[in-house]
Amino acid sequence: MTQSVGSDHPLAGGSVIVMTRFLLRSPLLLPIALWRFRDVARDARRAPGFVRASVSVAGPRVIINVSFWRSRGEMLRWVGLTPHLTAARQMYAWAEQCWSAEASDLRVSRSAAKWD
């Protein structure tokens, strides 16, 4: 199951993608964790620099979140705000494992621009 939110802003040089994977302590936490991601994504849509996010269930206890931002600075400002901090603390309490990675200076390839 994948859920996406966002707008149609194009990615440009300097943008960043962040991927976070959570292995939850119990499959019973999955529905409430997805609900929490939905709420945080709704808040993120109002953040300057937010482009798009997608949350996927990758297993009975695994959630993967991918978000796209116009710049690393705008992403870092968002992660320091209360809605994200509250949700992050909650997810860390529910998670057996968590890892995150980011890639920056993304550009849309010429062929990808033709997919629309």
SEPA-521429 format. One record per atom (N, C-alpha, C, O): y, x, z; atom name; residue in one letter. Coordinates in nm, 2 decimals, decimal comma. Each point is the difference from the previous one (the first is absolute). Layout:
<sites>
      Y      X      Z miti vomar
      Y      X      Z   CA     A
...
</sites>
This chain:
<sites>
      Y      X      Z miti vomar
  -0,12   0,08   0,00    N     M
   0,12  -0,08   0,00   CA     M
   0,12   0,09   0,00    C     M
   0,01   0,09   0,08    O     M
   0,09  -0,12  -0,17    N     T
   0,12   0,08   0,00   CA     T
   0,12  -0,10   0,00    C     T
  -0,01  -0,11  -0,07    O     T
   0,11   0,14   0,14    N     Q
   0,12  -0,08   0,01   CA     Q
   0,12   0,09  -0,03    C     Q
   0,01   0,10   0,06    O     Q
   0,07  -0,14  -0,16    N     S
   0,12   0,08  -0,03   CA     S
   0,12  -0,08   0,02    C     S
   0,01  -0,12  -0,01    O     S
   0,10   0,20   0,05    N     V
   0,13  -0,06   0,01   CA     V
   0,10   0,10  -0,06    C     V
  -0,03   0,12  -0,01    O     V
   0,14  -0,17  -0,03    N     G
   0,10   0,09  -0,05   CA     G
   0,09  -0,06  -0,10    C     G
   0,01  -0,12  -0,02    O     G
   0,05   0,21  -0,05    N     S
   0,09  -0,04  -0,11   CA     S
  -0,03   0,08  -0,12    C     S
  -0,09   0,08   0,00    O     S
   0,17  -0,10  -0,11    N     D
  -0,03   0,07  -0,12   CA     D
   0,09   0,12  -0,02    C     D
   0,03   0,03  -0,12    O     D
   0,01   0,04   0,22    N     H
   0,08   0,12  -0,01   CA     H
  -0,09   0,11  -0,06    C     H
  -0,11   0,02   0,05    O     H
   0,16   0,05  -0,15    N     P
  -0,08   0,11  -0,06   CA     P
   0,01   0,12   0,09    C     P
   0,09   0,02   0,07    O     P
  -0,20   0,05  -0,07    N     L
  -0,01   0,13   0,07   CA     L
   0,08   0,10  -0,08    C     L
  -0,01   0,00  -0,12    O     L
   0,08   0,09   0,19    N     A
   0,07   0,11  -0,07   CA     A
  -0,02   0,13   0,07    C     A
  -0,07   0,00   0,11    O     A
   0,12   0,11  -0,16    N     G
  -0,02   0,13   0,07   CA     G
   0,06  -0,01   0,14    C     G
   0,10  -0,07   0,02    O     G
  -0,17   0,13   0,07    N     G
   0,04   0,00   0,14   CA     G
  -0,07  -0,11   0,08    C     G
   0,02   0,00   0,12    O     G
  -0,09  -0,09  -0,18    N     S
  -0,06  -0,11   0,07   CA     S
  -0,13   0,06   0,07    C     S
  -0,04   0,11  -0,02    O     S
  -0,01  -0,19   0,11    N     V
  -0,11   0,04   0,09   CA     V
  -0,10  -0,11   0,01    C     V
   0,03  -0,12   0,00    O     V
  -0,16   0,15   0,00    N     I
  -0,11  -0,09   0,03   CA     I
  -0,06   0,05   0,13    C     I
  -0,03   0,11   0,02    O     I
   0,00  -0,21   0,06    N     V
  -0,07   0,03   0,13   CA     V
  -0,13  -0,08   0,01    C     V
   0,00  -0,12  -0,02    O     V
  -0,11   0,18   0,05    N     M
  -0,13  -0,06   0,02   CA     M
  -0,04   0,02   0,14    C     M
  -0,01   0,11   0,05    O     M
  -0,03  -0,22   0,02    N     T
  -0,05   0,01   0,14   CA     T
  -0,13  -0,07   0,00    C     T
  -0,02  -0,12  -0,05    O     T
  -0,08   0,18   0,12    N     R
  -0,13  -0,06   0,01   CA     R
  -0,03  -0,02   0,15    C     R
   0,01   0,10   0,08    O     R
  -0,05  -0,22  -0,04    N     F
  -0,04  -0,02   0,14   CA     F
  -0,15  -0,05   0,00    C     F
  -0,04  -0,08  -0,07    O     F
  -0,03   0,15   0,16    N     L
  -0,14  -0,05   0,03   CA     L
   0,01  -0,07   0,14    C     L
   0,02   0,07   0,10    O     L
  -0,03  -0,20  -0,11    N     L
   0,02  -0,08   0,12   CA     L
  -0,12   0,02   0,10    C     L
  -0,11   0,03  -0,05    O     L
   0,13  -0,05   0,18    N     R
  -0,11   0,01   0,10   CA     R
  -0,10  -0,11  -0,02    C     R
  -0,12   0,02   0,04    O     R
   0,16  -0,14  -0,09    N     S
  -0,09  -0,11  -0,02   CA     S
   0,03  -0,08  -0,12    C     S
   0,12  -0,01  -0,03    O     S
  -0,22  -0,05  -0,04    N     P
   0,03  -0,08  -0,11   CA     P
   0,08  -0,13   0,04    C     P
   0,07  -0,06  -0,08    O     P
  -0,08   0,02   0,21    N     L
   0,07  -0,11   0,05   CA     L
   0,15   0,02  -0,01    C     L
   0,08  -0,10   0,01    O     L
  -0,03   0,22  -0,01    N     L
   0,14   0,03  -0,01   CA     L
   0,06  -0,01  -0,14    C     L
   0,12  -0,01  -0,02    O     L
  -0,21   0,00  -0,08    N     L
   0,05   0,00  -0,14   CA     L
   0,09  -0,12  -0,03    C     L
   0,11   0,03  -0,06    O     L
  -0,14  -0,15   0,09    N     P
   0,09  -0,11  -0,04   CA     P
   0,14   0,01   0,07    C     P
   0,10  -0,02  -0,07    O     P
  -0,10   0,06   0,20    N     I
   0,13   0,01   0,06   CA     I
   0,08   0,12  -0,05    C     I
   0,12   0,00  -0,01    O     I
  -0,19   0,11  -0,02    N     A
   0,07   0,12  -0,06   CA     A
   0,06  -0,04  -0,14    C     A
   0,11   0,05  -0,03    O     A
  -0,18  -0,12  -0,05    N     L
   0,05  -0,04  -0,13   CA     L
   0,12  -0,09   0,02    C     L
   0,10   0,01  -0,07    O     L
  -0,10  -0,10   0,17    N     W
   0,11  -0,09   0,03   CA     W
   0,12   0,09   0,04    C     W
   0,11  -0,03  -0,04    O     W
  -0,13   0,14   0,12    N     R
   0,10   0,09   0,04   CA     R
   0,06   0,07  -0,12    C     R
   0,13   0,01   0,00    O     R
  -0,21   0,04  -0,09    N     F
   0,05   0,07  -0,12   CA     F
   0,09  -0,10  -0,08    C     F
   0,10   0,05  -0,05    O     F
  -0,14  -0,17   0,04    N     R
   0,08  -0,10  -0,08   CA     R
   0,14  -0,01   0,06    C     R
   0,10  -0,01  -0,07    O     R
  -0,10   0,00   0,21    N     D
   0,13  -0,02   0,06   CA     D
   0,09   0,13  -0,02    C     D
   0,12  -0,01  -0,03    O     D
  -0,18   0,12   0,04    N     V
   0,08   0,13  -0,02   CA     V
   0,04   0,01  -0,14    C     V
   0,11   0,05  -0,03    O     V
  -0,19  -0,09  -0,07    N     A
   0,04   0,01  -0,14   CA     A
   0,11  -0,09  -0,03    C     A
   0,09   0,03  -0,07    O     A
  -0,09  -0,15   0,14    N     R
   0,12  -0,09  -0,02   CA     R
   0,13   0,06   0,05    C     R
   0,10  -0,01  -0,07    O     R
  -0,11   0,08   0,18    N     D
   0,12   0,07   0,05   CA     D
   0,04   0,12  -0,09    C     D
   0,12   0,02  -0,02    O     D
  -0,22   0,05  -0,03    N     A
   0,03   0,12  -0,09   CA     A
   0,07  -0,05  -0,13    C     A
   0,08   0,08  -0,05    O     A
  -0,11  -0,19   0,00    N     R
   0,06  -0,05  -0,12   CA     R
   0,15   0,00   0,01    C     R
   0,07   0,01  -0,10    O     R
  -0,01  -0,02   0,22    N     R
   0,14   0,00   0,02   CA     R
   0,06   0,14   0,02    C     R
   0,12   0,01   0,01    O     R
  -0,21   0,09   0,00    N     A
   0,05   0,13   0,03   CA     A
   0,05   0,07  -0,13    C     A
  -0,06  -0,02  -0,11    O     A
   0,17   0,09   0,12    N     P
   0,05   0,07  -0,12   CA     P
  -0,10   0,10  -0,04    C     P
  -0,06   0,08   0,08    O     P
   0,03  -0,07  -0,21    N     G
  -0,09   0,10  -0,06   CA     G
  -0,14  -0,05  -0,01    C     G
  -0,08   0,07  -0,06    O     G
   0,04  -0,18   0,12    N     F
  -0,13  -0,05  -0,01   CA     F
  -0,03  -0,05  -0,14    C     F
   0,09  -0,07  -0,06    O     F
  -0,20   0,11   0,00    N     V
  -0,03  -0,05  -0,14   CA     V
  -0,12  -0,10   0,01    C     V
   0,01  -0,11  -0,05    O     V
  -0,12   0,15   0,11    N     R
  -0,12  -0,08   0,00   CA     R
  -0,10   0,05   0,10    C     R
   0,00   0,12   0,04    O     R
  -0,09  -0,21   0,01    N     A
  -0,10   0,04   0,09   CA     A
  -0,13  -0,08  -0,04    C     A
   0,01  -0,11  -0,05    O     A
  -0,12   0,17   0,08    N     S
  -0,13  -0,07  -0,02   CA     S
  -0,09   0,04   0,12    C     S
  -0,01   0,11   0,04    O     S
  -0,06  -0,21   0,01    N     V
  -0,09   0,01   0,11   CA     V
  -0,14  -0,04  -0,05    C     V
  -0,01  -0,11  -0,06    O     V
  -0,09   0,20   0,08    N     S
  -0,13  -0,03  -0,05   CA     S
  -0,10   0,01   0,11    C     S
   0,01   0,09   0,09    O     S
  -0,11  -0,17  -0,09    N     V
  -0,12   0,01   0,09   CA     V
  -0,10   0,08  -0,08    C     V
  -0,05  -0,04  -0,10    O     V
   0,02   0,16   0,16    N     A
  -0,10   0,09  -0,06   CA     A
  -0,14   0,00   0,06    C     A
  -0,08   0,07  -0,04    O     A
   0,07  -0,15   0,14    N     G
  -0,13  -0,01   0,07   CA     G
   0,02  -0,10   0,12    C     G
   0,11  -0,05   0,02    O     G
  -0,22   0,02   0,05    N     P
   0,01  -0,10   0,11   CA     P
   0,10   0,05   0,11    C     P
   0,05  -0,09   0,08    O     P
  -0,02   0,22  -0,07    N     R
   0,09   0,04   0,10   CA     R
   0,11   0,09  -0,06    C     R
   0,08   0,06   0,08    O     R
  -0,06  -0,05  -0,21    N     V
   0,09   0,09  -0,06   CA     V
   0,11  -0,07  -0,07    C     V
  -0,02  -0,09  -0,09    O     V
   0,14   0,12   0,12    N     I
   0,12  -0,05  -0,07   CA     I
   0,08   0,12  -0,06    C     I
   0,01   0,11   0,06    O     I
   0,03  -0,12  -0,19    N     I
   0,08   0,10  -0,06   CA     I
   0,13  -0,06  -0,04    C     I
   0,00  -0,11  -0,07    O     I
   0,11   0,17   0,10    N     N
   0,13  -0,04  -0,03   CA     N
   0,07   0,10  -0,09    C     N
  -0,01   0,12   0,03    O     N
   0,06  -0,17  -0,14    N     V
   0,08   0,09  -0,09   CA     V
   0,14  -0,06  -0,02    C     V
   0,01  -0,11  -0,03    O     V
   0,09   0,20   0,05    N     S
   0,13  -0,05  -0,02   CA     S
   0,08   0,10  -0,09    C     S
  -0,02   0,12   0,00    O     S
   0,11  -0,18  -0,08    N     F
   0,08   0,08  -0,09   CA     F
   0,15  -0,01   0,04    C     F
   0,05  -0,11   0,04    O     F
   0,02   0,22  -0,04    N     W
   0,14   0,00   0,04   CA     W
   0,08   0,08  -0,10    C     W
  -0,05   0,09  -0,06    O     W
   0,18  -0,13   0,05    N     R
   0,09   0,07  -0,10   CA     R
   0,02   0,15   0,05    C     R
   0,03   0,08  -0,09    O     R
  -0,03  -0,06   0,22    N     S
   0,03   0,14   0,05   CA     S
  -0,07   0,02   0,13    C     S
  -0,03  -0,10   0,07    O     S
   0,00   0,22  -0,04    N     R
  -0,06   0,03   0,13   CA     R
   0,09  -0,03   0,12    C     R
  -0,04  -0,05   0,10    O     R
   0,17   0,07  -0,12    N     G
   0,10  -0,03   0,10   CA     G
   0,00  -0,15   0,04    C     G
   0,01  -0,03   0,11    O     G
  -0,02  -0,05  -0,22    N     E
   0,00  -0,15   0,03   CA     E
  -0,13  -0,04   0,07    C     E
   0,00  -0,09   0,09    O     E
  -0,11   0,15  -0,13    N     M
  -0,13  -0,03   0,07   CA     M
   0,01   0,05   0,14    C     M
  -0,05  -0,07   0,09    O     M
   0,10   0,19  -0,06    N     L
   0,01   0,05   0,14   CA     L
   0,09  -0,09   0,09    C     L
  -0,02  -0,02   0,11    O     L
   0,13  -0,03  -0,17    N     R
   0,09  -0,09   0,07   CA     R
  -0,08  -0,13   0,04    C     R
   0,01  -0,04   0,12    O     R
  -0,09  -0,01  -0,21    N     W
  -0,08  -0,12   0,03   CA     W
  -0,10   0,02   0,11    C     W
  -0,01  -0,08   0,09    O     W
  -0,06   0,20  -0,10    N     V
  -0,11   0,02   0,10   CA     V
   0,05   0,02   0,14    C     V
  -0,07  -0,02   0,10    O     V
   0,20   0,05  -0,08    N     G
   0,06   0,01   0,13   CA     G
   0,06  -0,13   0,06    C     G
   0,04   0,00   0,11    O     G
  -0,05  -0,11  -0,19    N     L
   0,05  -0,13   0,05   CA     L
  -0,10  -0,07   0,08    C     L
  -0,12   0,02  -0,01    O     L
   0,17  -0,11   0,10    N     T
  -0,09  -0,07   0,09   CA     T
  -0,11  -0,07  -0,06    C     T
  -0,12   0,01   0,05    O     T
   0,13  -0,09  -0,16    N     P
  -0,11  -0,07  -0,05   CA     P
  -0,12   0,09  -0,04    C     P
  -0,11  -0,03   0,03    O     P
   0,14   0,14  -0,09    N     H
  -0,10   0,10  -0,04   CA     H
  -0,06   0,07   0,13    C     H
  -0,12   0,01   0,01    O     H
   0,20   0,03   0,08    N     L
  -0,04   0,07   0,11   CA     L
  -0,10  -0,09   0,09    C     L
  -0,10   0,05   0,05    O     L
   0,14  -0,17  -0,03    N     T
  -0,08  -0,10   0,07   CA     T
  -0,14  -0,02  -0,06    C     T
  -0,10   0,01   0,06    O     T
   0,10  -0,03  -0,19    N     A
  -0,12  -0,02  -0,08   CA     A
  -0,09   0,13   0,01    C     A
  -0,12  -0,01   0,01    O     A
   0,19   0,12  -0,03    N     A
  -0,08   0,13   0,00   CA     A
  -0,07   0,03   0,13    C     A
  -0,11   0,04   0,01    O     A
   0,18  -0,07   0,10    N     R
  -0,06   0,02   0,13   CA     R
  -0,11  -0,09   0,02    C     R
  -0,11   0,04   0,06    O     R
   0,12  -0,16  -0,11    N     Q
  -0,11  -0,10   0,02   CA     Q
  -0,12   0,05  -0,09    C     Q
  -0,12  -0,01   0,05    O     Q
   0,14   0,05  -0,17    N     M
  -0,11   0,04  -0,08   CA     M
  -0,07   0,13   0,05    C     M
  -0,12   0,01   0,00    O     M
   0,20   0,08   0,06    N     Y
  -0,06   0,12   0,06   CA     Y
  -0,09  -0,04   0,11    C     Y
  -0,10   0,06   0,03    O     Y
   0,14  -0,16   0,05    N     A
  -0,08  -0,05   0,11   CA     A
  -0,13  -0,06  -0,05    C     A
  -0,11   0,01   0,07    O     A
   0,11  -0,08  -0,18    N     W
  -0,12  -0,06  -0,06   CA     W
  -0,09   0,09  -0,08    C     W
  -0,11  -0,04  -0,03    O     W
   0,16   0,15  -0,01    N     A
  -0,07   0,09  -0,09   CA     A
  -0,08   0,11   0,07    C     A
   0,04   0,06   0,10    O     A
  -0,16  -0,05  -0,16    N     E
  -0,08   0,11   0,04   CA     E
   0,04   0,13  -0,07    C     E
  -0,01   0,11   0,06    O     E
   0,06  -0,12  -0,18    N     Q
   0,05   0,11  -0,08   CA     Q
   0,12  -0,05  -0,08    C     Q
   0,01  -0,12  -0,03    O     Q
   0,08   0,21   0,00    N     C
   0,11  -0,02  -0,08   CA     C
   0,04   0,12  -0,07    C     C
   0,01   0,11   0,06    O     C
   0,02  -0,12  -0,19    N     W
   0,06   0,12  -0,07   CA     W
   0,10  -0,06  -0,10    C     W
  -0,01  -0,11  -0,05    O     W
   0,11   0,20   0,01    N     S
   0,10  -0,04  -0,09   CA     S
   0,03   0,12  -0,09    C     S
   0,00   0,11   0,04    O     S
   0,04  -0,14  -0,16    N     A
   0,04   0,10  -0,09   CA     A
   0,12  -0,05  -0,09    C     A
   0,01  -0,12  -0,01    O     A
   0,07   0,21  -0,04    N     E
   0,11  -0,04  -0,08   CA     E
   0,01   0,09  -0,12    C     E
  -0,03   0,12   0,01    O     E
   0,08  -0,17  -0,12    N     A
   0,03   0,08  -0,12   CA     A
   0,14  -0,04  -0,04    C     A
   0,04  -0,11   0,00    O     A
   0,03   0,22  -0,05    N     S
   0,14  -0,03  -0,03   CA     S
   0,03   0,04  -0,14    C     S
  -0,08   0,06  -0,07    O     S
   0,20  -0,09   0,02    N     D
   0,05   0,03  -0,13   CA     D
  -0,09  -0,06  -0,11    C     D
  -0,03   0,07  -0,09    O     D
   0,00  -0,20   0,11    N     L
  -0,08  -0,07  -0,09   CA     L
   0,08  -0,05  -0,12    C     L
   0,12  -0,02   0,01    O     L
  -0,18   0,02  -0,12    N     R
   0,06  -0,05  -0,12   CA     R
  -0,09  -0,09  -0,08    C     R
  -0,12   0,02   0,01    O     R
   0,17  -0,13  -0,07    N     V
  -0,08  -0,09  -0,08   CA     V
  -0,03   0,07  -0,13    C     V
   0,09   0,05  -0,07    O     V
  -0,22  -0,04   0,03    N     S
  -0,03   0,06  -0,13   CA     S
   0,05  -0,09  -0,11    C     S
   0,02  -0,12   0,02    O     S
  -0,01   0,18  -0,14    N     R
   0,05  -0,08  -0,11   CA     R
  -0,11  -0,11  -0,04    C     R
   0,04  -0,11  -0,04    O     R
  -0,17   0,14   0,06    N     S
  -0,10  -0,10  -0,04   CA     S
   0,00  -0,11   0,11    C     S
  -0,02  -0,12  -0,04    O     S
   0,05   0,15   0,17    N     A
   0,00  -0,10   0,10   CA     A
   0,11  -0,10  -0,02    C     A
  -0,01  -0,12   0,03    O     A
   0,12   0,17  -0,09    N     A
   0,12  -0,09  -0,02   CA     A
  -0,04  -0,11  -0,10    C     A
   0,07  -0,10  -0,01    O     A
  -0,17   0,12  -0,07    N     K
  -0,04  -0,09  -0,11   CA     K
  -0,10  -0,11   0,06    C     K
  -0,03  -0,09  -0,07    O     K
  -0,01   0,11   0,19    N     W
  -0,10  -0,10   0,06   CA     W
   0,05  -0,13   0,02    C     W
  -0,07  -0,10   0,00    O     W
   0,20   0,09   0,02    N     D
   0,06  -0,13   0,03   CA     D
  -0,01  -0,08  -0,13    C     D
   0,05  -0,12   0,00    O     D
</sites>
